[in-house]
């Protein structure tokens, strides 16, 4: 491995930390006991393996980054950091209440839509009355969200 990025070094460190604490497991599920095997796993996860093509290494690094972002590494679960946000700090993504994230996540967009719907402040009864005034068919069997959508369309 000639040069590694800071992200790769971070991943290498995390995997070796898991090995040192007896938390690293192989794909078959068994605990890794060999330091040599741990190094091989670390290089593969960091996308720095000499046995993989450049494309495969990029794919492996991307997979690891997604895993770390979701908080699914053993170390994160053990340390109670299983919801890490955009910059590697807890609560930093917009979806989780932070302010320094540059992109919104699907979860954040969904929450924003929910807030926008609820900001109208209309109760189901008020929505039903409006639907009745506009003579929207099937209004009696509609949920609050369905009434909102029907009123927007009509």
Secondary structure by P-SEA (a helix, b strand, c coil): cccccaaaaaaaaaaaaaaaacccccccccccccaaaaaaaaaaaacccccccaaaaaaaaaaaaaaaaacccaaaaaaccccccccccccccccccccccccccaaaaaaaaaaaaacccccaaaaaaaaaaacccccccccaaaaaaaaaac
